[in-house]
Amino acid sequence: MRNFLRILPLAALLAGAASSAHAQVELNFWDQVWGPTPYSQRAQQLVEDFNKSQDDIRVSYRSVPWANWYETYVTAIASGSAPDISTGAGFQAVQFYSMDAIYPVDDLVKEMEADGSAKDFAPGTLEAMKYDGHYVGLPWAIDLRALFYRKDVLEAAGQKMPTNWVEFLAVSKAVTKDGIYGVVSSGDATGMHWILSAMINNGGGLFDADRKPNLTGEKSLAALNFLSSFATEKVLNPASAGYTNDDALGSFNGGKAAFYLSSPSTADQAGKEKDKVGVVPPLTSTSGEKGTIGWINNIMVYKQTQHPEKTLKFLRWWSENQKVLWTEGKAGGIPARVSFQKDPYFTENDQVSFVIKNYLPIVKPMSATAGGTFPQLNEIDGDGFMMSLVQKLWQGQPVGEIVSPAQDHLQEIMEK
């Protein structure tokens, strides 16, 4: 009996230690609203699916609206209440990494490279997450810009599909009559994407190979002159400079313009007019090149986490199981994983599958032609100077007069 009593406390200690070793870890996951209402509902359900799949980790889900999203994260970081993990816009991870708030996911990437699963990421997407020698997150979605057209507008004018910039202007001129224009755009961020897309299409970009501002470079300048001709040749809806993207989309869906540059799901927003919307094969520029702008949305881990290994475990699981966010949650953009892109949800959507096949391989980041990622891109993406530039282009102001101030402003941002 005395031996039993002596053993009992030890057994109790061992049981307590085992219980402590298996104590459930609590993680906080913040997720932006990446689609309509079904998105956040399906994301919440997916988190619950993870929680039920194992006993070591319990994840709490929070849907973060885009309104004041930046202030939400910055305030949380400053107050020591950042989440363990979050999704984020194209340059969120690299900017917060520069603020010493992001935990690199190098070990996870090495693990995925070793077992071959990293090959499932579309070419260039994983490398887009690398900054200062570290992977600051994993890619999960790709947003890009493709050129859409109204089949009925071209048919009514007896026009064929353009294949290059010269033909594009010729077709735009031919269809511009009776209240219908060759092109409709906007003076907001979506309109500004014409600048990024055209410069990349022509082999240029905001930067040169040494990461120096390059708006006045030969190829970039040629792209700006091409865009300026939309106004000077009167093929652009003259209201475009003051339009929002919703205005431009409404005009396009109403058959009042032949061409419109926007996201891969544009045709799905046309309702009953969807079958009248097609995708223009990537145009060849005057320099003989093809290309378009794209952003790699990311998912990142924060340094404030008390459980980095468990957070990386959840990150991998989420990355491998989030296809339902598109197929059931109607998320926007294209999955960064090639295996997800092969799902019938994408392959049976004619317009989206065309974009994946023809535009995705020629996507370049906003850092073109320098490549990579760096913190200033977040400010450039949100700064109003690019929207001001496209508004002036759509108003027909001379390129030589408007590009120099934009170049100077870009230089100021890069020098901060």
C-alpha positions in Angstrom: 0.0 0.0 0.0 2.8 2.4 0.9 4.5 1.7 -2.5 1.2 2.4 -4.3 0.8 5.7 -2.4 4.3 6.6 -3.4 3.7 5.8 -7.0 0.3 7.6 -7.2 1.7 11.1 -6.9 4.3 10.3 -9.6 1.6 8.9 -11.9 -0.5 12.0 -11.3 2.5 14.2 -12.2 3.1 12.2 -15.4 -0.6 12.5 -16.3 -0.5 16.2 -15.7 2.5 16.6 -17.8 0.9 14.6 -20.6 -2.2 16.8 -20.4 -0.1 19.9 -20.5 1.9 18.6 -23.5 -1.4 18.1 -25.4 -2.9 21.5 -24.4 -4.6 23.0 -27.4 -3.0 26.0 -29.0 -5.2 29.0 -29.8 -4.5 30.9 -33.1 -6.1 34.0 -34.5 -6.6 34.1 -38.3 -7.6 37.4 -40.0 -8.9 37.2 -43.5 -9.8 40.0 -45.9 -13.1 39.9 -47.7 -12.1 38.3 -51.1 -15.5 37.8 -52.6 -19.2 38.2 -52.1 -21.0 37.1 -49.0 -20.5 33.3 -49.6 -16.8 33.8 -49.4 -16.5 34.7 -45.7 -19.1 32.1 -44.8 -17.1 29.4 -46.6 -13.8 30.6 -45.2 -15.3 30.4 -41.6 -16.5 26.8 -42.4 -13.1 25.9 -43.7 -11.5 27.0 -40.5 -13.9 24.8 -38.6 -13.0 21.9 -40.9 -9.4 22.4 -39.9 -10.3 22.5 -36.2 -12.2 19.2 -36.5 -9.3 17.6 -38.4 -6.9 17.6 -35.4 -6.8 18.3 -31.6 -3.6 20.3 -31.2 -4.7 23.7 -32.7 -7.9 25.7 -32.5 -8.1 28.6 -35.0 -10.5 31.6 -34.5 -11.6 33.3 -37.7 -12.1 37.0 -38.2 -13.3 38.5 -41.5 -11.6 41.9 -42.0 -13.4 44.4 -44.3 -11.4 46.4 -46.8 -12.6 49.7 -45.3 -9.7 51.0 -43.1 -8.0 47.6 -43.5 -4.5 49.1 -43.3 -5.2 51.0 -40.1 -6.7 47.8 -38.6 -3.5 45.9 -39.1 -1.1 48.7 -38.2 -3.0 49.5 -35.0 -3.0 45.8 -34.0 0.8 45.5 -34.7 1.5 48.6 -32.7 -0.6 47.5 -29.7 0.8 44.0 -29.6 -2.5 42.4 -30.7 -1.6 41.3 -34.2 -3.1 38.0 -35.4 -1.0 34.9 -35.7 -1.7 34.7 -39.4 -3.6 36.7 -42.0 -4.3 37.0 -45.7 -3.4 40.3 -47.4 -3.1 42.4 -50.5 -0.2 42.2 -52.9 2.4 44.1 -50.9 1.1 43.7 -47.4 3.6 41.1 -46.3 6.6 42.9 -47.6 5.6 46.2 -46.1 4.9 44.7 -42.7 8.1 42.8 -42.9 10.0 46.1 -43.3 8.3 47.1 -40.1 9.7 44.0 -38.4 6.2 42.5 -38.0 6.4 39.5 -40.2 7.8 36.0 -39.4 9.6 34.6 -42.5 8.2 31.3 -43.8 11.5 30.0 -45.1 11.3 26.7 -43.2 7.9 26.0 -44.6 9.1 26.7 -48.2 12.1 24.5 -47.7 9.8 21.7 -46.5 7.5 22.1 -49.5 10.5 22.3 -51.9 11.9 19.1 -50.4 8.6 17.1 -50.8 7.9 18.6 -54.2 4.6 20.4 -53.3 6.1 23.8 -53.9 5.9 23.0 -57.7 2.1 23.4 -57.5 2.5 27.1 -57.2 2.2 28.9 -60.6 5.6 30.0 -62.0 6.9 33.1 -60.4 4.3 33.3 -57.6 6.5 31.9 -54.9 9.5 34.0 -55.9 7.2 37.1 -55.8 7.0 36.4 -52.0 10.8 36.7 -51.5 12.3 39.9 -50.1 15.7 40.6 -48.4 16.6 36.9 -48.8 13.5 35.6 -47.1 10.0 34.4 -48.0 7.6 36.8 -46.3 4.5 34.7 -47.1 2.9 32.2 -49.3 1.0 33.1 -52.5 -2.6 32.1 -52.6 -4.4 34.1 -55.3 -3.4 36.0 -58.5 -5.1 39.1 -59.7 -4.3 40.2 -63.2 -5.7 42.4 -66.0 -7.0 41.1 -69.3 -8.6 42.8 -72.2 -12.3 42.0 -72.9 -14.4 42.8 -75.9 -18.0 42.9 -76.9 -18.6 40.3 -79.7 -21.8 42.1 -80.8 -20.1 45.5 -81.2 -17.3 44.1 -83.4 -19.7 42.1 -85.5 -22.0 45.0 -86.0 -19.1 47.0 -87.4 -17.8 44.1 -89.4 -14.5 44.1 -87.5 -12.1 41.2 -86.8 -10.2 40.6 -83.5 -7.1 42.8 -83.3 -3.8 41.1 -82.7 -1.6 44.2 -82.0 -1.6 47.8 -81.0 -2.0 49.1 -84.5 -5.0 46.9 -85.3 -6.5 47.7 -81.9 -6.6 51.4 -82.7 -8.0 50.7 -86.2 -10.8 48.5 -84.8 -11.5 51.0 -82.1 -11.9 53.8 -84.7 -14.2 51.6 -86.8 -16.7 50.9 -84.0 -16.8 54.4 -82.6 -20.1 55.9 -83.8 -23.7 56.4 -82.7 -22.9 56.6 -79.0 -20.6 53.5 -79.0 -16.9 53.9 -78.3 -13.9 51.7 -79.0 -12.7 51.9 -75.4 -14.3 52.7 -72.0 -12.2 53.1 -68.8 -12.2 55.0 -65.6 -10.1 57.5 -63.6 -9.7 55.4 -60.6 -7.4 52.5 -59.7 -8.8 50.2 -62.4 -8.2 52.8 -65.1 -4.7 53.3 -63.7 -4.1 49.6 -64.4 -4.1 50.5 -68.2 -0.8 52.3 -67.6 0.9 49.3 -65.8 -0.5 46.8 -68.3 0.6 48.8 -71.4 4.1 49.5 -70.1 4.6 45.8 -69.3 3.0 44.8 -72.6 5.7 47.0 -74.4 8.6 45.5 -72.4 8.8 48.5 -70.0 7.5 49.3 -66.6 7.7 51.7 -63.7 11.3 50.7 -63.1 14.4 49.7 -65.0 16.5 46.6 -64.2 18.3 48.5 -61.4 15.0 49.4 -59.7 15.2 53.1 -60.8 12.0 54.9 -61.8 11.5 54.5 -65.5 8.3 56.2 -66.5 10.4 58.3 -69.0 12.2 55.2 -70.4 11.8 54.6 -74.2 9.4 51.6 -73.9 7.4 53.0 -71.0 7.0 56.4 -72.8 5.9 54.6 -76.0 3.2 52.8 -74.0 1.9 56.1 -72.5 1.7 57.6 -76.0 -0.3 54.6 -77.1 -2.8 55.2 -74.3 -2.9 58.9 -75.0 -4.0 58.1 -78.6 -7.2 56.7 -77.2 -8.3 60.3 -76.4 -6.6 62.1 -79.3 -8.1 59.6 -81.8 -11.5 60.0 -80.1 -12.0 56.3 -79.6 -12.3 56.6 -75.8 -15.5 57.4 -74.1 -14.8 61.0 -73.1 -16.4 60.5 -69.7 -13.8 57.9 -68.8 -11.6 60.3 -66.8 -14.4 61.0 -64.4 -15.8 57.4 -64.4 -15.5 55.0 -61.5 -14.9 51.3 -62.4 -18.6 50.6 -61.8 -19.5 53.3 -64.4 -17.1 51.9 -66.9 -18.3 48.3 -66.3 -21.9 49.4 -66.7 -21.1 51.1 -70.0 -19.3 48.0 -71.3 -22.0 45.6 -70.1 -24.6 47.8 -71.8 -22.8 47.4 -75.2 -21.6 51.0 -75.3 -17.9 50.2 -75.8 -16.0 47.5 -77.6 -13.0 47.1 -75.3 -12.5 47.1 -71.5 -9.5 46.1 -69.4 -10.3 44.4 -66.1 -10.1 41.3 -63.9 -10.5 37.6 -65.0 -14.1 37.4 -63.8 -15.3 40.4 -65.8 -17.6 38.3 -68.1 -19.2 36.7 -65.0 -20.4 40.2 -64.0 -22.2 40.8 -67.3 -25.3 38.8 -66.3 -27.4 37.8 -69.3 -24.9 39.5 -71.6 -22.1 37.1 -70.6 -22.2 35.2 -73.9 -21.6 38.5 -75.7 -18.3 39.1 -73.9 -15.1 37.6 -75.1 -11.4 37.9 -74.2 -9.0 39.5 -76.6 -5.8 37.3 -77.1 -2.8 39.2 -75.6 -1.9 42.0 -78.0 1.6 42.4 -79.5 3.0 45.9 -78.8 5.0 48.0 -81.1 8.2 46.5 -79.6 6.9 43.1 -80.5 6.3 42.0 -77.0 3.3 40.7 -74.9 2.6 41.0 -71.2 0.2 42.3 -68.6 0.1 43.4 -65.0 -0.5 41.0 -62.1 -0.6 41.0 -58.3 0.2 38.0 -56.0 -2.1 38.2 -53.0 -0.4 36.6 -50.0 -0.9 34.9 -46.6 1.6 35.7 -43.9 2.6 34.9 -40.3 3.2 37.6 -37.7 6.2 37.8 -35.4 3.9 38.4 -32.4 2.7 34.8 -32.6 3.5 32.7 -29.6 3.3 29.5 -31.7 5.2 29.9 -34.9 5.5 26.1 -35.7 1.7 25.6 -35.1 0.9 28.6 -37.2 3.1 27.3 -40.1 1.2 24.0 -39.8 -2.1 25.7 -40.2 -0.7 27.9 -43.0 0.3 24.8 -45.0 -3.1 23.1 -44.4 -5.0 26.2 -45.4 -2.9 26.6 -48.6 -3.5 23.0 -49.6 -7.3 23.0 -48.8 -8.6 26.4 -49.9 -9.9 25.5 -53.4 -13.4 25.6 -52.0 -13.0 29.3 -51.4 -13.4 29.6 -55.2 -15.7 26.7 -56.1 -18.1 27.4 -53.2 -17.1 30.8 -51.8 -16.8 32.6 -55.2 -13.5 34.2 -54.4 -12.1 36.6 -57.0 -8.9 36.2 -58.9 -7.1 33.0 -60.0 -5.7 30.4 -57.5 -1.9 30.5 -57.2 -2.0 26.7 -57.2 -1.9 25.1 -60.6 -3.9 22.0 -59.4 -6.7 24.3 -58.3 -6.8 26.0 -61.7 -7.5 22.6 -63.3 -10.8 22.3 -61.5 -13.9 22.3 -63.7 -15.0 25.4 -61.9 -12.3 27.2 -64.0 -11.8 24.9 -67.0 -15.5 25.0 -67.9 -15.7 28.8 -67.6 -14.7 29.8 -71.2 -13.5 33.3 -70.4 -11.7 32.5 -67.2 -10.0 29.4 -68.7 -8.9 31.5 -71.7 -7.3 34.1 -69.3 -5.5 31.3 -67.4 -4.2 29.8 -70.6 -3.2 33.0 -72.4 -2.7 35.8 -69.9 -1.3 34.0 -66.8 1.9 32.9 -68.5 2.8 36.5 -69.5 2.0 38.2 -66.2 4.6 40.4 -64.6 4.5 42.2 -61.3 4.3 46.0 -60.7 8.0 45.9 -60.0 8.8 45.2 -63.7 11.3 45.3 -65.1 13.3 45.2 -61.9 11.4 42.2 -60.6 11.0 41.0 -57.0 9.1 42.9 -54.3 10.0 45.8 -52.0 8.1 47.9 -49.5 7.6 51.0 -51.6 5.3 49.1 -54.0 2.6 49.3 -51.4 2.7 53.1 -51.3 2.9 53.3 -55.1 -0.1 51.1 -55.5 -2.2 53.3 -53.1 -0.8 56.7 -54.0 -3.1 58.9 -56.1 -0.4 60.1 -58.5 -0.9 57.2 -60.9 -4.7 57.8 -61.0 -4.0 61.4 -61.6 -1.7 60.4 -64.5 -4.4 58.2 -66.1 -7.0 60.9 -65.7 -4.8 63.3 -67.6 -4.2 60.7 -70.3 -7.9 60.1 -70.8 -8.4 63.9 -71.0 -5.9 64.0 -73.9 -3.2 66.1 -72.2 0.2 65.9 -73.9 2.3 63.0 -72.5 5.5 65.2 -72.4 3.8 67.6 -70.0 2.3 65.1 -67.6 4.9 62.3 -67.3 7.7 64.3 -65.8 5.8 65.2 -62.6 4.8 61.6 -62.2 8.4 60.4 -62.7 9.5 62.9 -60.0 6.9 61.7 -57.6 7.8 58.1 -58.2 11.4 59.1 -57.4 10.4 60.7 -54.1 8.6 57.5 -53.0 11.6 55.3 -53.9 14.0 57.6 -51.9 12.0 57.4 -48.6 
